[in-house]
Each structure stands twice: as C-alpha cells, then as structure tokens.
Amino acid sequence: MGEAAANAPDFLALFKGEAQDYLVTLNKGLLSLEKKPDQPAVIDDLFRAAHTLKGALRMMGYMDIQDNAHLLEDIFGKMRSGEVSATAVVITQALKTLDAITAQLDTLWQGERSPKTEMQLAPASTEEYIRIPASRIDTLLNLVGELLIYKAKTSDHGGALHQLGRQAKTFQQKLHAVGERIGPLLVDSPQEAQEVMELLHQCRVDAEYWKDQAHALDERISSKPMQLDSLMDELQFKIKQLRMLPCATIFDGLERLVRDVALQENKKVTLVIEGASTELDKKVLEGVKPCLIHLLRNAVDHGIELPDIRRSQGKPKIGTIHLRARQQGSKVLIEIQDDGQGIDPQKLKEAALRKKMVPEQELQQMDKLQLMDFIFAPGFSTRSVVTDISGRGVGLDVVRREIEHLKGQTMVRSEIGKGTTLTLELPLTIAILKVLVIEVQGQVFGFPAERVEEIISVKDENIQWLGNRTAVRWRDRTLALVNTGDLLKLPPLQDSEDTLTTSTSLASPIVIAGYGARRVGFKVDRVRGEEEVFLKTLENQLGKLAYISGATILGNGDILPILNVTDMVQASQTLSAGALPPAAGRAKKEPRQILLVDDSLTSREMQRNILESHGYRVVTAVDGLDALEKLSQKSVHIVVSDVEMPRMGGFDFCRALRLRAETKSLPLIFVTSLDKEEEKREGIEAGGQAYITKGKFDQNQLLETIERLAG
C-alpha cells in the first residue's frame, strides 16, 4: 500500500466532494448522450471525468473502484475514436458501471473496509465541508471589522463616562467645602459671603456643563444599539449564506431517477429542471431530497399515463415533469408538475367517506383544495392496485411530516386529464423563526408565523355549532374552533383582582392557522405581538411533548414554548364539545385477524412472525382449498396469499372469494415470486387489492398495505 493510500483518511472528506462532482458529471453526460448520441464535446467531457476520477481513486489507494472507473474510461475512449457508438446498449452498460462505482463509494462513506486496501476508514461525515465563495468570507471579515470599530467606540464611551464620574466627584468635594464654610461666613464676614456666592455660581455652571455632557453621551450611547442591530442583522444574514447551497446540489441525479422509473413502468417521461441555482440552507436541502425522490416516483407512476393511452387522449406519447425552484421573499418554492391524468376529487371524496375520515356533512362543505389535501393523510389512497413503485397509501403523509419538520408546508393543485402540481414551501433557513406570541390562561406560547393566516375577533355569542363541534365563519368558510387552553390542558386561572374577566359581550382573539388547505380557529386570551427567535428543539432533553415543537428564550428571560400547529390541527378534527382527543398517538384498536395462505413453511412462518410481532392475530392455510375451509370457520379482516400452490392456487382462490357474498369485499394481498406484468394484471383482475413480489419483499411495505386495506 502506497504513501497516498496510507494517508487516505486525511484526505477522505476532500476526495468525497470531488468524487461526487464527477459522479454528477458522468450521470448527466450519459443521460444527455442517451437523448442525442452525436455529441463529441459531451463524450470528451465524459472521458476526462472518468480519467480524472480513476486517477484520484488510484491516488487514494482504492484499486477495486479504480478498476471500474478504468472500464468507464475505456468505453468513452472507444466512443471518441469511433470504435463504438453511443447506442442504448452501450449507455446502459456505462450506467451500470457507474452505479457500481457509486455503490462502492457509498461503502467508503459509511466507514466500511475497502476490499483491496484493507483500510478501515472513519465515516466521511465526521467532518463536513462546505464550499464557500471567497467573496462571502471577505464580506464577513468586513463585518467583523465593523464590530471591532464599534467595540473601540464603546470603550471610548466608557472612558468618557469614567472621566465624567471623576468630575462629578470633584464637584461633590466643592459642594462639601461650601457646606463647611457657608454657615459662619454668612454671619461674620460679608467678604467671605461674597466668595461663597461666587463659588456656588461656579458650581452651578459646572453642574450645567456636566448635565449637557451626560445628555450628549447618553444620546451617543443609546444610538449604538440601533446601529448594532442593523450590523448584527447583516452579519446574521451573511452567516446564513455560508450554509446556503444551490438546489442543483440535490437536483443532480433526479433526471436519472425519472429515467429509470419510467423504463421500469414502460413509460416515456422527460424531466425538465428550472431554477437549479436557487439557494437553500444545507440542512433544508438534505431534508427535502428524499421527499423529491418520492414525489417524482409518484408523478411517474400515478401521474404520467402509458404512451398508448396518452396518444389516444391527444397528448404527446412522452410525458413531461417540471421540477422548478424559485425564491419568494424569505421562502423558496419547489414545484413538481406533471402533465398526466390528474386527481379526481370525486374519488377522493369517496375514499374519505369509506375510511370515515370526516363526517359526511363536513365533507360536503369542502372545496376542491380541501379535498386534495386528503392525499397527505396517513394510509390514504384512491388506488386499488399496489405496486413496487407506489400506490401503497403511504409516503405522502411522510413527505408532509418531513416538510413540516423543516418548518415548511405542502400544497397540491390538480385538474383531471391535465396533470398535478405539488408545491413545497420552504424557509431559507430553519434556525431563525418568526412567531406570533399569544397568551392563554396566564401562559405564553408562540405560533410559527408562517402557519398563521389571520387574527380575527369574534364575540362568544357569534360562535356557531357544526354537529357537536364549535365553529367560526371566516372568509365564507366554516372552520372548526378550538379553545387553545383546553387543547393544551392548561389549568384554569384562579380568580384574583389581576385576572381579566370576560363576558359574551367581549370579543375573543382567534388565531386562524393551519397547513396545506386546512385552517382552524384557535381561541386565545391575548395576542402580544410578533418576535423573531432562535428555535431550540426539546426532544433530546424532554422527549416529544404534545403540541410543542421547540422553545426559545425571550428578551426578558422567559421561556417561550413554540406550538406544533400540525398536531393541533389534526387534533381539532376529532375534537368535540364534550371530549378532547389524546395528546398523541392513535386510539387503541382491537387486534386485526389475518388469514395467511402459503404452501412454503419457511415463507409462512416468516410472515406469521412479522405479523404477530406487530400485534396481528394470524390464521394459516397451506393452499386455496384449505383457506376456504378456514374461512367457513373463522372471520378474518384481511387475507395474505401466495399464488403458486397445490390443489388451488392464489388466483383461483381469490376468484372463489369474490363469488361468495360474505367474502366478496374481503381485502386480499398477493405476496408471490411471480413478477411479470401480465401476472400482476391477472392478480388484480382476479380481485386482489395489492400485489407484492417476494423478490422485492419489504416487510414495511406489507405492514403498511395491510394497515391501509384492513382499516
């Protein structure tokens, strides 16, 4: 092992950044060649990138990864010389080689052993590096210089105050001398009395001078905090910029993702990226990337139709997804827009009724935007078919939770036949937060300002009732009204002279807040104003607190808890006049009973163990006939079945279920090794609600699908 390899850990973080840049270049170049093969300049760039990456790998001592980079270099070299063309087969081969390199590098980042160098590496993430333009560093240095100047000025002011104090002491001594002499002199000696009068006059002159000086100094000192505020604001903004990275940091590679998913689904899709230079906080970018991956996969699978269907609808056979980023004030908007089939509001309404998510009366009053918001509910799906890509009724709720964790929010617009647009509204940074300070039953809390729509005043006699819930009218909408003190379970104030009394003749402040298309009125006692605060999370110290996302310290030293508006809005959906929902968690359900049908003892016992460990009761059967007999004896909530079984296979078993009145609507999930598209279609046509292949078996996928279908 050479000297460079021996010192590899010292350069690993630097190498990581360089290698990731080359991986992005290689991915983008190959995708460009796939669309337009005759691009000599792109081939040259690819050859140089592969060659340089190979050299860096060799210098670091990663000879096994270097071998794959050498294969890539050979492919691009033959393209340059004309020995091979950039055909689909060659591009696919190059992409597979690039994937192998990426997987090997991921192993290095995780601190695992390099097979050929036998080195145990520390994870690169132990010390993160951010590339910062020198101009930003220069700006910060200039601001620090300004602060030093203010420090020097403050020191001068301190000296002036010290001198003023010495002069005041001298003045006191003079007055003392006057006091010592004034009595006897005024009686016995007119001449001495005259001297005393002159001394007193001088004291008055000195006192006037010191008063003017003190006033001037006070004005000079009091103006400094205002000047310092401006300087600190600028310094804070510039420090924020140090963590800012372009969206291209996470956008690179998404085109490849869309390409691969489209090929898997036999679709043709183009991803158009706009605004990649828009900047966001590094932590925000890291949090939003998994969300974008899921949303793009959803757009390909749910949104874009198959080429033949698009052609029959008068659309281009190639679907288009736009990924846009743009800054809007202190926020960044990221949009994922497809030109696919759109979302049917009627299907959303039917699914919401079927799952009893809201009362029917309330559902009928919802507008299109409110209905669209259902797609973010846990376990919600209008799709009858579950695939390996999406449609499991999970994911979008996770996306919303992650975006809200980043202090952002999600919105959706859709039109049948024209497509869907999902918008992620994100803050430039998540450390600094604007909050609305409110008071409830003698305690203060902060509403995140980005969640507050409006503050209104409503008299108690004007509060309405919707079923068993209180409600309030706002902008031609009827909103649920929640007493914030009751929701937070705050103790009532003791009656005292200082306690403000209320009556139905007085108007109560109501904070209209929410997320997405959901809005709720929160009744509070008083609104104090708005503050800009530095948010601190509490989970590490106190664990998760109901309806609290963090806290900060106000200027007077008081602790200000920051409210979790998402949890509060969700709680308001089940809040009635006579009862409060639990602060967290779901109501306890009776264990669901599952019929598990599989002729393989290993598969059967593995799945049984998974299901029982998650609280389900399991009945087993070895084939379709055995399962039908079990169903005549026991009632179950859902069936999980293999396909290839003796006597009666899974498809015939499912058809038999659909012919019986008592099992016609019984949910059935196929879990099988049969993974051809025609086999999946046959399973769904037979009456299955979900189709999971054992080759891609994921117990979380099975559990999530069961939870959605079993209800």
Steps between C-alpha positions, in 0.01 A plus 500: 500500500648834394556820694188665357283208603650501848395862542159452333295576813659845516367581152176302504267798549673692221492197272131445577402843368709457186371149430136608539556778245636248249210261561254780424692593182504137382131446571389819326726436201377145447136609518575774249660247262201269537276777363746620234788257425696723261665738749883487474544775762293306755699182428822695558368628834401148602841360410678770699272452802551121501875540450535754784281294734712193423817693587354629829391149596846365425662774708271413791587131466148381409614264225178298484293812428772627266453188286137593435596860423752361251220305330302822463804678361541223241136531391530875449838461332349265243218747447755775431687285251182386326547133590158491667192718479292639783226241454241418765689179584831682548339777707328241722831320550671827596220591743525159668875546541440848641246354746760249615749781565235697691417197717871442576548864595191490723670215686800727559285785626346263755841410638518139384815314399640548151546149356839554336664759723378324817452842658243568770379852429319742728172620349557816292205662669704546819622828356283670239631753250307770322644686202469870566580781250791716618283813456270383780794449734626852412158644579495329839850626579388854416202463731722372779720807443195720542421325827856566620455867418183507706684324780766772496236772499325337791830496689540872431154563635594306810804723546286810460260374761793434734629853454153638561491307824830655615368845421184426694714400797689829488169680484384318809817603683438863409148484628625342818746785547216745449297327764788514744544876465168648403345521846752708703618706202162634414459628858844639588659608172323661206819463287513126560130479423570658160766236429256227592242642263756500220595140582136394491456671166798309361350176632179576316695564179691173542183308573337638184805400296504146640129469440545594134792259466309215662200566273719500187674182608168335573379580150820363349484178699125445447542527123757220492260211560295609197814515287616169645160342424543581133854366502400182681211445257741521209752275674225247574390505135855451376559211739180341372640531151799288599265203537317577177547264206334497158210262444713342229672323790197272533346541152800333335419132472121541497491485121659157523244396761207599275659319205544174694147503649348579161683206340379272778140614442525485117438874478676782323566803721716811474605696810546874449692676778475876557648724769779261603711799607243599767668474840380333821647416839707180482289335772179584314642353179600180677151464647311573180692267266324175608168681460582599143602144418166366624297771328674444167449124522134567578471737204636235262292216645173676591502799272651425160295264285631221275601622150201336324254654744659845461484472122131402515435813709674726251808545718865452399604143575789638708379639830663805656576574863620849596713544811525869587660696782465873562544738789202699624597741778639303793374170354585266215229326297576164340239372254457154347256533210397216268277501192338170591152381587442721807309417819125446502338695792202265496724199563663689785160567652393135465824376658467748788143383566601135479776552758272722713761775514249783553124521549305498174344839581845656531625320188223649287607852600862449393631672189736342248818614676383352830415172331843487336653528844378147580782348294736592787299306759670187641395187311287693250484377142244492222694234316383141500830357380814494713833477314866513588516867398209657687129470567546352848317788663819605676766751423324829445418528871871442568586770247270746673642419844856546377420832331325622815802390704696736276249776590346487154167395356358304206227594255342317206303605193365261240274490197365178352672419173747789525724410790597572860724758664645442848661803661744488790532833680825508696679756717845618391629381837342314794694642796339847506123508531235771517230427755173656609513527881164419657376466858268222618387472861797695629762311296676617184555295183623564148313422178745461205417806291504309170211287632286802596256620236318776690392619845130578541274601789172318559250546780405184683135533401605492132677165531316233298447125541579237237369167625655465845785742426534875539567686177565849369440671164809627320518625142181317399627178657391322816801401709530282806556718809724369777551641849881497512511476878280189499701338222827562688332384825605815686371548856243779536611830649409564863265793548687809618495876465763472226301248296326645196129416500321409181140494390311420187494869416879506457672381182754219530815495283500200267815397316423346161782253437562176315699325229432408139133575435394436862414792726381503861407783737689494832343709775757678720483757779742756362734565208823666614669555165764348273857398584796364304650217703773237490320166524631222725362145483414323825477133400854414610434637848129442559387264225204583276255738666138515392436796268848652565768507228771689691568804715695823517596761760349847480687820573361513854634151571164318476486166320262504201370157387439485124175328402482214250215621282485178295425287806249756625313509168490120481370483858227750416347254251395269784430771757138513615324721747512241775832325453860563407710268281812335644804727480688256283460160343199314364208353681566138587344256253396143546762267345426427135481134393685397182471184293846411368499257205833352381618146427862580598557440870796742504308783333192433709684504832708804407190702411312370805786614725501846341125544534468368855792716617295802383189406692301306238329166561590250228314196363698291248403283204714294260304565179179647364273210595637495854446878518134473389441241771662726763282791388187292555607460863657837584443865419806696387565861403745444215667222298868472401549232235768337286414417135677176408348237734378138465132407462382864467729788411471859617322644195228229502466540878447874458236445229322259734494764773340754268216256420401470867280774643666488843856537357427707191659813649766327712836672422765268353872563452709279273858435619670294229818444303312548172608842380398529135266784406238260356505301826445819703208594275347154538521530878324836503237382249438197724403742778820568692551847651880484516783307336840474673787302347721289726808600304449853627339401827502776759322426827420870544322499164293198607412652838411838352281337234319289760436806716354691208276220375394362837405845633 
